[in-house]
Amino acid sequence: MSGLEGLGYKDSTAVLVGCSTGIGAATANLLVELGARLHTVSRNEPSVSGESFHHVDLTDPDTISAAVTGLGAIGPIDHVFVCAGVPKTRPPREIMQVNYLGVRQLIDSLLPSIVTGGAIGLVSSNTALGWEAHLPLLLELTAIADPRQAARWCDKHPDELGEAFATYVLSKQAMIAWASHWAPTLARDHGIRVNCMLPGPTATPMVDEIAAEMGYAVFDAYPHPVLGRIPTAEEQAWPLLLLNSRLNAVAAGAVLFTDEGVSSGLLTGSIDLSALMPTTAENAL
């Protein structure tokens, strides 16, 4: 890993949420190789050996509070990464709680422990493409800081949440709207950057869980303009590390698509997923 010390991870304190599989596990391995003091937070213990492990269930606000208390004792935090998430195959309430509400509670509570000049990197999804069109609804939700009140808002808006894929999309869009709206204030008042990365389908257990329900055909047909294949978790971990690096001092409120240009193609019409998969295109993102 020589030549990469300029990224700023050597001897830094990094907290990684959602570290046991997929992009989170790959990011954890790279952080250790880059010399970071890694503290992991997850429902399941990771394979990588870090400085400490903190159990958290993002569906349970009490375990989130306990994890934050434990993390408060590790000293100033330089980098926070959130790679936790569940797919559309889970119940709607679990999807919203894990993908947005629990993450929001954890980051809000952890903020006093993050140093000036620190950074927060969030993994969303390219399924959130078009999130700007839903800003009024998203900002109504993200304006609610209390996690239990936000959960009640979700219970009162079942039509807006939808089911399965629609709930998953909303959870990822909410994360982006929250981070984008918060980024200027967070930078001005605390000197901390927050950014979102939006990967496409990646070779992770999440894809396997979705495929167990609907088959791999949709993923086999998905376009990969750059790689010609589905990316590995490590190939997604590197953009996240670059986004959160101190070298990216001017990146705040960024929404970075890491899906090989598929979202750009969908936006401009140079890629038409419906022509490839007329009945399952929405599930492929």
KOLMARKE-232199 format. One line per field, with one value per residue (C-alpha): residue number from 1; x, y, z; residue in three letters. Coordinates in Angstrom, 2 decimals. Last residue first. Layout:
BEGIN
n c(NUM ...)
X c(X ...)
Y c(Y ...)
Z c(Z ...)
res c(ala ...)
***
This chain:
BEGIN
n c(285 284 283 282 281 280 279 278 277 276 275 274 273 272 271 270 269 268 267 266 265 264 263 262 261 260 259 258 257 256 255 254 253 252 251 250 249 248 247 246 245 244 243 242 241 240 239 238 237 236 235 234 233 232 231 230 229 228 227 226 225 224 223 222 221 220 219 218 217 216 215 214 213 212 211 210 209 208 207 206 205 204 203 202 201 200 199 198 197 196 195 194 193 192 191 190 189 188 187 186 185 184 183 182 181 180 179 178 177 176 175 174 173 172 171 170 169 168 167 166 165 164 163 162 161 160 159 158 157 156 155 154 153 152 151 150 149 148 147 146 145 144 143 142 141 140 139 138 137 136 135 134 133 132 131 130 129 128 127 126 125 124 123 122 121 120 119 118 117 116 115 114 113 112 111 110 109 108 107 106 105 104 103 102 101 100 99 98 97 96 95 94 93 92 91 90 89 88 87 86 85 84 83 82 81 80 79 78 77 76 75 74 73 72 71 70 69 68 67 66 65 64 63 62 61 60 59 58 57 56 55 54 53 52 51 50 49 48 47 46 45 44 43 42 41 40 39 38 37 36 35 34 33 32 31 30 29 28 27 26 25 24 23 22 21 20 19 18 17 16 15 14 13 12 11 10 9 8 7 6 5 4 3 2 1)
X c(-30.75 -32.10 -35.48 -36.87 -35.95 -37.87 -40.70 -39.18 -35.65 -33.35 -35.66 -36.75 -33.12 -32.72 -29.22 -28.35 -31.51 -29.88 -30.86 -30.63 -27.18 -26.00 -27.38 -25.51 -22.20 -20.15 -22.38 -20.35 -22.70 -21.30 -23.74 -21.52 -22.75 -19.18 -16.17 -13.73 -11.35 -11.15 -7.48 -8.62 -10.08 -13.79 -14.46 -11.27 -12.21 -15.71 -14.28 -12.00 -14.71 -16.72 -13.90 -13.38 -16.99 -16.46 -18.09 -20.53 -19.12 -18.21 -16.07 -16.87 -20.25 -21.69 -25.31 -27.70 -28.69 -26.92 -28.33 -31.90 -31.29 -29.97 -33.25 -36.15 -36.16 -32.73 -31.44 -32.34 -30.45 -27.46 -27.35 -27.25 -24.54 -22.22 -21.06 -22.20 -25.34 -25.02 -23.18 -24.36 -21.77 -22.93 -20.95 -20.61 -17.83 -17.02 -15.82 -18.37 -20.58 -19.80 -19.27 -22.30 -24.43 -23.40 -23.81 -27.19 -29.42 -27.28 -26.95 -30.67 -31.71 -29.24 -30.37 -34.01 -33.39 -31.97 -34.95 -37.37 -35.79 -36.02 -39.65 -40.50 -38.65 -40.56 -43.70 -44.96 -43.42 -45.58 -48.73 -47.82 -47.45 -48.58 -46.24 -43.36 -44.11 -44.16 -40.65 -39.54 -40.95 -38.99 -35.81 -35.96 -34.48 -37.63 -36.68 -35.58 -39.19 -40.55 -37.36 -38.05 -41.65 -40.74 -37.59 -39.27 -38.04 -34.52 -34.38 -34.28 -31.71 -32.11 -31.80 -28.15 -27.68 -26.70 -23.32 -22.53 -19.11 -18.63 -15.56 -13.35 -11.76 -12.97 -12.97 -15.92 -16.94 -19.71 -21.27 -21.82 -25.43 -26.43 -24.56 -26.22 -29.74 -29.49 -28.17 -31.05 -33.66 -32.16 -31.26 -31.86 -35.15 -36.59 -35.88 -37.03 -40.37 -40.83 -40.26 -37.09 -36.67 -35.91 -32.37 -30.79 -28.14 -24.95 -22.03 -21.69 -18.15 -16.95 -13.53 -11.45 -12.90 -11.64 -11.13 -12.30 -14.64 -17.42 -17.57 -18.96 -21.66 -22.52 -22.89 -25.24 -27.39 -27.62 -28.52 -31.40 -32.63 -33.21 -33.66 -30.04 -28.89 -25.50 -22.58 -19.42 -16.08 -12.72 -9.23 -9.84 -9.33 -11.03 -13.55 -16.36 -18.60 -22.31 -24.91 -22.30 -19.93 -16.19 -13.40 -10.37 -7.15 -6.13 -2.91 -3.90 -4.02 -6.47 -8.61 -8.50 -9.82 -12.61 -13.64 -13.94 -16.05 -18.31 -18.66 -19.95 -19.99 -19.29 -18.61 -21.91 -20.77 -17.08 -15.44 -11.99 -9.29 -6.29 -2.79 -2.55 -5.84 -4.78 -5.03 -1.45 -0.38 -1.20 2.31 3.03 0.00)
Y c(-0.75 -4.04 -4.01 -1.21 -3.04 -6.20 -6.48 -4.82 -6.07 -4.91 -2.37 -1.20 -0.63 2.06 3.52 6.58 8.26 11.15 10.20 6.47 6.87 8.97 6.34 3.60 5.48 2.66 2.50 4.60 7.58 10.26 12.58 15.23 17.26 18.19 17.65 20.57 18.82 15.71 15.11 14.55 11.27 10.50 10.46 8.52 5.87 5.56 5.36 2.52 0.48 0.00 -1.88 -3.78 -5.00 -6.42 -4.91 -6.88 -7.49 -5.62 -3.32 0.09 -0.20 -2.75 -3.24 -5.39 -8.55 -10.92 -8.98 -9.39 -13.05 -13.79 -15.00 -13.17 -14.18 -15.80 -13.08 -10.42 -12.25 -12.86 -9.18 -8.32 -10.95 -8.84 -8.75 -5.20 -3.84 -0.06 2.13 5.53 7.24 9.97 12.83 14.52 16.97 18.22 21.73 21.87 24.91 25.67 22.09 20.72 23.63 23.14 19.32 19.08 19.42 17.05 14.52 14.45 14.36 11.56 9.41 10.03 8.89 5.61 4.95 5.99 3.55 0.67 1.50 1.49 -1.82 -3.64 -1.68 1.88 4.49 7.31 5.21 4.10 7.71 7.63 4.77 6.66 9.74 7.48 6.29 9.92 10.60 7.63 8.74 12.35 14.57 15.19 17.59 14.52 13.41 16.72 17.15 13.87 14.78 18.20 16.79 14.10 15.23 15.59 11.85 11.08 8.30 6.77 3.27 4.29 3.29 4.88 4.38 7.23 8.81 11.12 13.33 14.99 18.41 19.38 16.11 13.75 12.90 15.52 14.07 10.53 11.12 12.59 9.82 7.01 8.46 9.07 5.58 4.10 6.11 5.67 2.24 0.25 1.77 2.34 -1.21 -2.72 -0.89 -2.03 -5.75 -7.16 -8.24 -4.68 -4.99 -4.16 -1.57 -0.80 0.80 3.86 5.26 7.68 9.29 11.34 10.29 11.89 9.37 5.79 6.51 8.10 4.91 3.03 5.60 5.60 1.81 2.00 4.64 2.48 -0.53 1.47 2.71 -0.91 -1.49 -0.43 -3.39 -2.48 -4.42 -2.40 -3.90 -2.48 -1.78 -3.75 -7.36 -8.04 -10.89 -8.61 -9.21 -9.28 -6.56 -3.95 -1.27 -1.53 0.62 0.89 2.63 3.39 2.10 1.91 -1.89 -1.62 0.80 -1.52 -4.49 -2.41 -1.05 -4.59 -5.63 -2.59 -3.12 -6.64 -8.31 -7.77 -4.03 -2.21 0.92 1.78 4.15 5.46 6.91 8.12 6.64 6.26 7.28 10.55 9.73 10.89 7.60 5.91 5.70 2.31 0.00)
Z c(-10.02 -11.29 -9.60 -11.73 -14.91 -14.03 -16.53 -19.59 -18.99 -21.78 -23.39 -19.95 -19.00 -21.64 -21.66 -23.77 -22.50 -20.68 -17.15 -17.77 -19.28 -16.38 -14.00 -15.86 -15.86 -14.31 -11.21 -8.79 -8.56 -6.25 -4.49 -2.94 0.02 0.81 -1.46 -1.18 1.23 -0.93 -0.10 3.47 2.23 2.58 -1.17 -1.87 0.69 -0.77 -4.29 -3.10 -1.40 -4.60 -6.35 -3.09 -3.16 -6.63 -9.68 -11.88 -15.32 -18.53 -16.44 -17.91 -19.64 -17.19 -18.31 -16.25 -18.11 -15.71 -12.76 -13.99 -14.79 -11.29 -9.84 -8.20 -4.52 -4.15 -6.46 -3.89 -1.16 -3.45 -4.37 -0.66 -0.09 -2.27 -5.90 -6.66 -8.29 -8.61 -6.16 -4.85 -2.63 -0.30 1.27 4.66 5.49 8.99 9.91 12.72 12.11 8.47 7.28 9.09 7.90 4.26 4.41 6.16 3.09 1.05 3.88 4.66 1.01 0.28 3.21 2.35 -1.23 0.03 2.28 -0.48 -2.93 -0.45 0.31 -3.40 -3.91 -1.16 -0.31 -0.54 1.71 0.35 0.67 4.19 5.44 9.09 10.00 8.39 10.47 13.55 12.66 12.36 15.83 17.16 15.46 16.73 14.02 11.99 9.16 7.20 6.73 5.46 3.44 1.66 0.84 -0.58 -2.26 -4.35 -7.77 -6.37 -5.66 -9.38 -9.04 -5.57 -7.08 -7.50 -3.89 -0.56 1.10 3.49 4.05 7.03 7.23 9.81 9.51 12.96 14.87 15.27 18.85 19.08 15.88 17.17 18.21 14.85 13.05 15.02 14.85 11.10 10.45 12.45 10.53 7.05 5.73 8.91 10.06 6.60 5.44 8.73 8.47 4.87 5.62 3.99 0.35 -0.74 0.55 3.93 4.68 6.57 4.73 6.95 7.11 9.78 9.66 12.09 15.44 18.66 21.47 21.85 24.77 22.74 20.69 23.67 24.29 20.57 20.65 23.64 21.93 18.80 20.94 22.41 19.01 17.87 14.12 13.59 15.68 17.08 18.50 18.98 17.98 18.98 17.66 14.50 13.40 10.08 10.01 11.10 14.12 13.35 14.00 13.14 14.39 13.79 15.20 12.93 13.85 10.27 8.72 5.05 5.24 8.14 6.15 3.14 5.12 6.65 3.25 1.89 4.87 4.44 0.68 1.26 4.66 8.37 8.38 8.64 10.46 10.15 12.62 11.70 13.93 11.94 12.25 8.46 6.87 5.29 1.60 1.36 2.88 -0.43 -1.89 -0.35 0.00)
res c(leu ala asn glu ala thr thr pro met leu ala ser leu asp ile ser gly thr leu leu gly ser ser val gly glu asp thr phe leu val ala gly ala ala val ala asn leu arg ser asn leu leu leu leu pro trp ala gln glu glu ala thr pro ile arg gly leu val pro his pro tyr ala asp phe val ala tyr gly met glu ala ala ile glu asp val met pro thr ala thr pro gly pro leu met cys asn val arg ile gly his asp arg ala leu thr pro ala trp his ser ala trp ala ile met ala gln lys ser leu val tyr thr ala phe ala glu gly leu glu asp pro his lys asp cys trp arg ala ala gln arg pro asp ala ile ala thr leu glu leu leu leu pro leu his ala glu trp gly leu ala thr asn ser ser val leu gly ile ala gly gly thr val ile ser pro leu leu ser asp ile leu gln arg val gly leu tyr asn val gln met ile glu arg pro pro arg thr lys pro val gly ala cys val phe val his asp ile pro gly ile ala gly leu gly thr val ala ala ser ile thr asp pro asp thr leu asp val his his phe ser glu gly ser val ser pro glu asn arg ser val thr his leu arg ala gly leu glu val leu leu asn ala thr ala ala gly ile gly thr ser cys gly val leu val ala thr ser asp lys tyr gly leu gly glu leu gly ser met)
***
